[in-house]
Amino acid sequence: MSQLLNIDLYASTNIGQERRNNEDNFLVADLTSKNFWNAFQPTDKLIKLKLDKELLLAVSDGMGGALAGEVASQLAIDTVREQVIQIQEHIGFNQLPFYEQFRLAVELANKEIIYRAGKDVKCTGMGATFTGLGISQNTAYVAQVGDSRCYLIRNKEIKQISKDQSLVSQLLESGFITEEEVEHYCLRNVILQALGCQPYVNVVVNKFTLKEKDILLLCSDGLTSHIKNHEILSIINNSNNLQEATNILIKLANERGGYDNITIVLAQITELQNFKNIENTNSNELNIEILERDENLPKDLDLFEPITLENKPLDEMLTEQDDLSNLRVSKTVSKTYSQSQIKDEIEEGIAITSLAIPKITIEEMAKFEIRKEIKNKKENKSEDFYQKIWRYLLKIFYPNPQLR
């Protein structure tokens, strides 16, 4: 396969001057080689990639206090990376356009954070922003939840691609406040959505065409709250390389107070093979297209690999010590059941052979999907077997009592 895109990359995160811990994280994931970098596996030098497949870049700003914020941001970037890979290897879902695969992965990250928060009281209320950039051939897709930003620098001009999902952004757009009032507005820290804070998130996906020499910047608000867009442009344009620009930006943000964690991912397209004649690379014209979610995409996708029990009835695989924690409820199913129907069918002796933890809210639990694979009559089962299954299903249905 011929290489399509050459790109230089550098990423870094900094705790800032006032925070006790760093709740930010970043992602650089080469889906060609499966190599990746993040805050715990940082890029200590400039990365040069030659891509045959897609590239994922992202910044996630965690929230929740104590250690919860950094847990949320780590879950966000890990889940998105892992799920994009899994989706691309999944028969059926691998036929979706790349931007829909990306969108689904971000939605799954939202569910994963909610689920983890429900399991650990220390993580209650945690959440994270997510602004990701997926590159496929000569096209960039920006997926956003929250107010971390994506910029494009083209021909020495800077353009904010993402739109802050924050209260001040809406107030500014409506004319209720001015640009000068934004910095000191009392509700400037209110964002309208974040991963882990609501059952469903609206992942806003934008699309635009890349050109050679384009520079892409992803950053948390720890940078943009201290440094204006024109200053960012000047520093990047006057730096010798991406690593130097990143270090100067972080240093300046800290010198101006460093009130928050600061995270930056910088990338430059150095060569676009096979696409040079498509558009005039000297043009500053930028067409950004908003890609709406396909209404046929599943709302409650769960791609965790189901347990395969072959042809053995479920009770033959259980012991007295088995608490069923290794079972999963599969969402790749053919029929919808209510909770009462599940109970009835368990009592009739249907062995449920594919279980996965449903990452959905109480309001959605009136319906739940399972796959029936083996039917056995009740006379071959003990009463304890059915009670054991049902207790486990209830634990799955209500993993977080605080959602009731």
N, C-alpha and C positions, 0 to 999 in steps of 0.2 A: 504494500500500500504506500503510495507516495505521500510525503509529508505535505501538509496543507498550510501550516501556520508556525512561525517562529516567534517566540515571545520571551522577553526578559522580565523577571519578577523579583520583588523584594517585599518582605512583610515584617512588621515588628509591633510589639505591644509594650506599654509602659504603665506602671502603677500610678504615675502622677505624683503630686506633692501632698495630697491630703487624705487619700484613701488608705485604709489599712490593708486591703487586699485587692488584687486585680480581678475584676469580674468580667473583663473583656476577653474575647478570643477571636482568632481568625482561622481561615482555612485556605490552603492552596492545595488542590487535588488534581493531579494529572491522571485522567481516566485512561490514557494510553498505557502508561506504565503501572498504574495504581499507586504510585508514590504520592505522599501527601505531607504537608507541614502544618503545624498549628502552634499555639502558645507553649505547649509542652514539648514540641518537637520543632523548634524555631528554625528560621532561615538565617544562618550566620553569615551568609554571603549572597551575592547576586545569583539567582537561579536562571539558567537558560534552558528553555524547553523547545523541543521540536515535536509538534503534536500531529498525530494521525486521527485522534479521537477528541472528545470534548475535554474542556478544562473547567473546573469549578473554583471560584474565588468567593470568599465571604468574610464579613465582619459581624460579630454578635456581641451585643452589650447586655450583660446580665443584670438582674435586679432581684432584690429580695433580702438583702442584708446577710450578716454572718457569712457562711460559705455558700448559701443557696444561689446567689447570683452567678458565681463562677461555675456551679454545677449546671445551671440552666444553659449558660452559653456554651459550655463544653458539650452538653447533650445536643444542643442545636446543631453545632457544626459536625459532630460525629454522626448523628442520625441522618442528616442530609447526605453526607458523603456515602454512608453505608447503604442508604435506601436508594439513591440514584443507581449505584452499582447493582443492587438487588433487582430493581425495576428493569434495568437494561438486560438482565439475565433471565427475566421472568417471561415465559411464553405468554404472549398476549399483550402484556404491558410494554414489552420491548418494541411493539409496533406503534406506540404513541409518539407524537412529535417530542423532541428533546425538551422543549419548554414545558410541556405538560408533565413529563417525567420529573423535571425539576420542581414544578409546582406541587406535585403529589408528595415528593420527598420533604418539602417544607411543611406541608400539612401533617405528615406523619411525625415530624419533629415536634410539632405543637402537641400532638396526642401523647408522645413519649414524655414530654416534660410534665404534662398534667398527671400522667400515670405515676411518675416518680415522686411528684409532690404528694400524691395520695398515699404513697407507701411510707414516707419518712416525714415525721412531724417537723423536723428541722428544715425541711424544704418547702413547707406550706407557704403558698403565696409567691413562690419564685417564678420568674419569667425572663424573657430575653428578646431583644430586638434581633432581626435577621435581615441583612441586606446582602444578597448574593449575586454574583455575576457568572453566568454560564456561557462559555464560548464554544460554538459549534461551527466549524469551517470559518466563513467570514462574517458570521452573525453573532451578536451579543444579546443575551437575555438577562435582564435585571429582575430579580425576584425580591420583593420587599415586604417586611412586616415591621412596623415601628419607624424610628427616625434616624437610624444610621444611614449614611449617605453613599451615593455613587456619583462620581464626576467623570466627565470625558474632557480631556485636553486635546484639542485638534488645531493644528496650525497656530499655536501659541494663544489660543482662546479657550476659556474654561466654561463648561456647561454642566449644571447639576441635572443628572438624568433622573434620579429618584425624587420623590416628593415626600417631604416629612409627613408622617401620619401622627401629627401632634395637634394639640389644641391651638397653640400660637400660630401654627401654619394655617389652620382654617380661619382663625380670627384675622390674620394678616391678609389672606386671600379675599375675605369678605369686606375688608376695609375697616374693620372694627378697631384695629390697632395699626400703628405705622412701623416701618423697619427700625426706627430709632427706639421704639417702645419695646420691641421684642426682647432685647437683652435683659431688661430689668422687669419684665412683666411677671407678676406674682405666680402665675400658673404656667410658666414656661417649661416646667419639667413634666407636664401631663402629656402622655402619649395616648393615642386612641386605640391602639391594639399592640399586643406583644404575644410571642409564643408562650403558651402555658397559662394564659390568663382568661381564655374563653374557649368553649368547646370547639368552635370553628373559627378559623382566621381567613380573612380575605387576602390571599397572596396576590399582590399587584405585580403583574409581569409586563415589562416593557421590552420592546425589541428594536434594535437598530443595527445598521451595517457598519462593520469595521473597515478602517483604512490603514494602510501602512503608516507607521510613526504615531498612531493614536496612543495616548497615554491614558490609562484607566486608574482611577483612585477610589478605593473603598475606605471608609473611615468611620469611627465612632464619634459621638458628639463631644468627646473629650478634646478632639482637635478643633472642630468647627465652632465650639463655644468660645474659643480664644483667638482663632485666626480667621480672617475674612477670606472670601473666595479669591479676590485679586491678589492677596498676599500668598496664598497657596500657589496660584499660577506663577507668580514671580519667582518664588523659591524653586519650584520644579523646573521652570525654564532656565534658571541660572545655575543649576547644580550640574556637576559633572556626570552623575549617574543616579539611578533610583535609590541606591542605598544612602548616598550622601543627602539627597533630598529628604528622605524619610527621617534621618537623624536630625537634620536641621529643623524640620517641622515639629518633631517631638520636643526638642530642646526649647524651641520658642514657646510652645504651649505651656511647658513647665515654668519657663521664665515669667509668663504672664499669669501665673497662679496655679496651674495644674490641678484644678479643683476636681477633676475626674480622671479615670483611666483613659489612656490615649492609645488607639490602635489604628494602624495604617497598612493597607495592602496597595502596592503600586505595581503596575504592569505596563509594558510598552510593546506594541506590535512591531517587530523588527522586519518581518517579511510575511506576505500573504501570497503564497504560490497559487497559480491557476485562477486568481481573481483580479489580476492587475488591470485588466481591460474592462472590467464591469462598470466601474465608476471613475470619475475624474478625481484622483487622489489629492489634487490641489484645491478642491472645492471645500468650503466650510459648511456647506449645506448638511443639515442633520435632520433626518426624518425619524421620529420616534413613534412607534406603533404600540398601542395598549392591546395586549392579548387577553381577551376575556376567558374565563374558565369554561371549558367544554361542558355543557350541561349533562353529557352522558358519562362523565367521569364519576366513579363511585365516591360517595361522601365518607364512608367509613372503611376505607381500605386498610387492610392489615396484611402485610407481606411476610410476616414471620413464618418461617418454614414449619408446616404442620408435622406433628409426630405421625409416623406410619406404623400401624400395628399389624400390617399384612392381613391375615385372615383369622387372627386370634380374637375371641371375644374379650372385651375389656376387663371383665372380672377375673379372667384367668391370668391377667398380667398384674393384678393388684395383690399386695400383701397387707397384713394388719398394720405394718409400720408405714405403708405408703399413704401420704397425705394428698396425693394427686397433684403435687406441685410441679410435676414434670409434664403435665398435660396442657394442651393449648386448644383454644376454640378457633376454628378456621372461619374466615369471612368469605372464602372462595366457595360458595355454596349455591344450592339450587332452590331452597325453600325458606320462607320466613316463619318463625314460631313466636308466639307470645310466651311469657314466663310460665303461665299455667299450662300451656300445651307442652312445654319442655318437661314439666313435672309429670304430667299425665303419661307422656311417652316413656319417661324413665321408669315409671311404675309398670308400664306394659312390657318392660324388659328390652328396650332398644339400647344397644351399646353405642355410646357416642365415641367415635374413634379418632376424632380430630378436633382438639380444643386449643384455643389461643386466647390470651387475656384480652378482652375487648376494651379498648381505650376510648370509651364513650361516656356521656354524662347520664345522670339519673333520668333526665327527661327522655332520653333516647332509648332507655332500656325496656320500654314497653314491648319492643320487638327485638328479637335477637336471632341471628342466623346460625344454624348448625347443619352439618351434613350427616345424614343417616347412612350407615354402611352395613351394619350387621343387626339383624333382628333375632332376638332369642326370647322365648316365653318366660314368664315370671317364675314358673316352677323350678327353673334351673338357676335361680339367683336367690341369695339370702336377702332379708330385709335390710340388713346393715349395709349391703352394697348400694342400694338405692339411696339410703339416707346419706351415705358418704358422698355420693355423686352430687346429690342435691345441695348439701352443705357447701360443697366446693363451688357449685354454680352460684350460690348466693354470695359467697365471698368474692367471686369474680364480678357479679353484677354491682356490688356495692363496695369497691375497693377504697373509696374515700368517703367516710361518713359525713364530712363537712360539706359535701355536695348535695346532701338531701334537703 
